[in-house]
C-alpha cells in the first residue's frame, strides 16, 4: 500500500512539474520555442476550405467505414453528470438503432481525479485535474489537459475522434464527416480570428501564414484523425495556458478562450477543417432540426404561455440547464406551450425520454 501511494504521489508531482514547465516556456520563451511552427514549409500542408452548407448524403458501405470514438470531458459535479448521462443515453440509442453507422466507442473523460459512482454506467477514463490554482478559476482549462492524458494513456481502437460535450443530444447517427486529412467542425459566429488578429499573432506568428488559416471553431463538435489530435492536444493545452496568462488575450476571448486556443493549435499543426453549419443546432435561436445531428442546449429557452420567446426575461415556461446546476432535473419536465419551435419541443421531449429510462435517476 505504501509503495502504491508513493508511486501515485510521484506521478502527480511529475505531472504538475511538466505542466508548470510548459507554462513557464509558454510565458517567457520566444514563440519559435513555445509553440510548434507549421510542420511543413510547403503550402500544400494546409487546405483552406470554404464552409459547407449542405451535408453529404452518400450511403456508407461496411468496407468504407471510418469509425470514430466519441469523447466527452466532464467533472463530477451534478451539473455535468446529469447532462452526460442524458448525452450517453442518446449516444447508445442512436448506435443501437443504426448498427451500420460509423459511431464507434464512447468515453467520458472525467477530470476530477478520482472515480465516481457512474463508472459502471458510462465508460470512463479518470484524468487528473490541473494543479490547484493553475486554471485561475477558469475550469475549462482542464479540458485540453484531460485530452492530453487520455490520448497518451488510453487504448483507442478507432482512427478518428469526435470531441463532444455533456450538453449535446444526438438526434440522429453521425457519419464521419472528416475527409482528406481535414477535420470536420461546427463554425461559431463568435469565433472571429480576423477581428482579433493582433492578439492572435502572439500565438500564431506571421511565419505560419495568414490569420485566415485559423478556423472559426472550438474543439467541439469536431471530428478529427486520432494521430492529428495527438499532435494538436499538447499545443492546445499550452496555448490555452499561455492565453490565460496574457491579460490582453484573456480579456479579448473571455469564456471562449479555450475555443480560440484549439483553433490556433489546429492551425499551427496544419490541420484544416471542413465547416459544417448543419453539424448542430442551438435552441432557441435555431428553430428546426432539419438535417442537423446534434442539439446543443447552451442557451436558456424562455417563453410565455402563448409560445412567444421572452429571451433575457424569465418566461412563464422555461428550460435552462443552469436551473439544475446543483440538483437533478425532475423526470417528466413540462412540455412547452403551443407555438414554441420544434427544436425546443424536441429538446425537452428527448430529455424526458432519457430521464424516464435511465435507472436511479436523481438518486
N, C-alpha and C positions, 0 to 999 in steps of 0.2 A: 504493500500500500504506500509506504514511504517513497519508494522508487518511482511509483506512478505519479505521485504528487510532485516530486522533484522534476520529472520529465515534463509534466504539464506546465509547471512554472517556467521551465527553460524555454518551452515552445512559445508561451505568451510573451516572455521577455524578449526573445529573438524577434517575434512579430512586431512588437512595439518599437524595438530598435530599428527594424527595417523601415517601418512607416516614417519614424522620426527622421531617419536619414533621407528618405525621399522628399520630405517636406523641406529639410534644410537645403537640399540640392535644388529643389524647385524654386525656393525663395531667394537663394543667394547666388547661384551659379548662372552663367550665361545661358540663353535659350538653346544654343547649339549643344550644350551639355545636358540641359534639363530634359528636353523632350526630343523624341526621335524625329529626324528630318524625313522628307519624302523618301521611302525605301528605294526608289529608283529615280534616277535623274531623267529618265525618259518620260515624256508627257503621256505616253500610252498607258502608264501605270494607273492613271485615274481617268474615269469616264464621267463626263458631265451629262446627266440625263434630265430631260425635261419632265415635269410632273405628269404622271399618268392619270387620266380622268376615269377611264373605264378599265375594269379589271379583266384579265384574261379568262375566257370561259372554256378553254380546251379541256377535254377529259384526260384523266391521268391513268396510264396503264401501270400494272404492278411492276413491269420491267423498268419503267422510268420513275418509280417512286424515289423521292428525295426526302427522307424522313427528317423531321426537326424535333428537338426536345424543347418543351415549354418550361421556362424557369421564371419564378416569381419571388422577389425578395420581400421579406416581411419581418416585423418584430413580433414579440409575443404579447403585445397589447390586445385587449378585447377588440379595439377598433380594427386593427389589421387582421386579427384572427377570424372574425365573423365574415369579413369580406373575402378572405382567402378560402374559407370553407364553401362559400357560395360559388366562388370562381371555379374551384376544383370540382364541385358537383356538376357544373355545366360543361367543364372540360370532359369529364367522364361520359356525360350524356351524348355529347357530340361525337366522341370517339366510338362509343358503343353503337350509336345509330348509323355510323358511317365507317364501317370497318376497313374500307379501302382508301381512307383518307391518308394524308401524309403526316398526320399528327402522331408523334412517337410518344416518348415518356414525359413525365411531369416531375418537377422538383420545386418544392418550397425551400428557398434559401433563407433559413431562419438566423438572422444576425443578432440574436440576443445572447449568444454564447453558451446556451445550455438547452437541453431537450425540454419540450413541454408535453402536455398531455394529449396532443393531437398527432403525435408521431406515427401512431398506428393507422390513423385515418388518412393522413396526407403524406406522400413520400417527401421526406425532409432531409436536407443537409444542414447541419448546425455549423454556422460560421461565427467567428469571434468578432465582436464589435470593435470599433476603433478604441484606442486607449482613452481614458477619461479626459474630457476637455478638448480632444483633438477635433471633434465635429463642430466645436464652437456654437453649440445649440442648434445646429442645422443637421438633424438626424439623417437626412437623406444622403449625407456623405458616406454613411455606412453601406450604401448600395454598391458602389463600384468596388469597395474593399471586399465585400461579401462575394461578388462575382469573381474577383481575383482568386480568392481561396477555393471557391467551388471549381473553377476551371483548372486549377492546379492539382486538386486533390481527388476530385470525383471521377469515376469511370463513366464517361458519357458515350453511349454507343452511337448516337446519331451524328451526322456530319454537319448539321445546322442547328441553330439555337433561335427560338422565339423568346425574346425578353418581353414579359408581360407584367401586369400589376394586379394587386388584390382587387381593385375596383373595376376590373374588366369582366364582363359577362359575354361569353361566346354564344352568338345567336345562330351560328352555322359552322360547319367544319372549315378550318382554314387550310388552304393549299399552301405549298411552299412558293411564295411569291418572289423569292430572290432568284436571280439568274445571272449567268455570265460573270461571276465573281463580284456582282453587286449585291448589296443588301437591299431589303425592302422595308420601307419605313413610312410612317404617317407624317405629313407635313403640318407643323403647328404654325398658325398665323403669327403668334407672338415670339417666335424664334426668328430674329432678324439680323443675321450676320453683317449685312451691308450697313445697317444703321449703326452698329457698334464696332465698325472696322478698327477704329483707333485703339479701342480696348483689346480687341481680339488679337491685334498684331503682337501683343506681349506674349501670346501663347501660340500664335500661328504666324511665324516670321515671313517676310516678303519672299524669301528664297523658296518657300513652299508653294508659291503661286498666288493667284487672286483669291480674295476672301470668298468669292462665289463658290469655291471648292468646299466650303463649309455648308452642309445641307441644313435646311430649317427643320431639324428633327431633335428629338430627345433619344433616350435609349429604349423607349417603349411606346408603342409596339414597334419592334424591329425584328426581322428575321435576317440572320447573317450566318456566314460559314463559321463553324466552330474554330477552325485554325485562325481565321481572321480575328475572331473575338478574343482569342488567347493573346494576340498581339495588342489589340486595342485596349483591353481591360486595364492593364497596369498604367498605361498612359492616361486613360480616363480617370483613374484614381489620382494620379499625380497632378493632372491639370485641375481637377476638382479642388484638391487641397490648395494648390497654388492660387487659384481664383479666389477661394475663400479668404486667403491671407492678404490678397491685394484689395485695398479699400475701394479703388475705382471699379474693379470688376465686381466685387461683392455688392456695391451699390447699384451698378447698372443691371445686373442679372437677377438679384434677389432670390426669390424662391425657385426660379428655374435655372439657377447657376449650374447645377449638376447636369441639366439637359444640354446647356451650351458646351459643357466640358466633354460630354460624349460626342457631340457633333464635331468638335475640334479634334478629338482623339481619332475619330474615324477618318477625318480628312488628312491628318498627319500620317496615317498609315496607308493613304491612297485608296481607301475603301469608299467608293461612291455608293449612292443609294437611289433606287427607283422609288419615287414618291407616289404613294397610293392614297388619294384623298378618300377613297371608299374603304380603307382598311378598318376604320371605326367611325362611330358617330358619338356625339357628346350632347345628350339632352340637357336642358330643354331647347337649346339653340338648333340642334338638328331634330327635325320633327318626324322623319320617316326612317324606317330601317333600310329600305332599298336593297342594294347589293352588299351592304357592309357586313363584316364578320363579328365586330365587337361593339358592345355598348360600354362606353366609358362614363361612369356616373360621378364625375368630379364636381359637377355643379349642382347646387340645390335646385329643386323643382317646386315652385310656389304658384298656386292658382286659387282663384276664387271659386265659388260653387257654380258659376256659370261657365267655367272652363277657361277663363281669361288669365294669362300669366301675370303675376304680380312680382316680377323679379326685383330684388332689392327690398322687398317688404314681405314679411312672413304671411303666407297665404292661408286661407281658410282650410285648404288642403295642401299638404306639403310632403315631399320626400327629400330628405337631405341626409347623406351618410353621416354628417357631423352631428346629427341629433343623437347618434348612437356611438359616441366616442368612448364612453365608459360603461356601456350596457349593451346587451344583445338586443337587436331589433326583435319585436314580438313576431310570432307566426301570424299569418293572415292579416297583413297590413291592409288598410282600407284602400280600395282602388280609387283612382282619380275620378272626378265628376265627368259627365258627358262633355265633349268638346275639347278635352285635353289630347294633345297629339299622340299618335301611335307609338312613338319612341318612348314616351314616359309610361304609357299603359303597359307596353311590353316589358319595360324595366321592372316595374313593381310586380307584374304577374310572374316574371321569372324569379325574382327574389322570393316571392311567396311559395312557388313550387319547390325551390331549393330548401327553404327552411322547413317546409312540411315533410320533406323526405330525408333530411339529414338527422341521424339519430342523436338523441340527447341535446337537441338544440337549446342553447341558453343555459345549460347546466354549468 
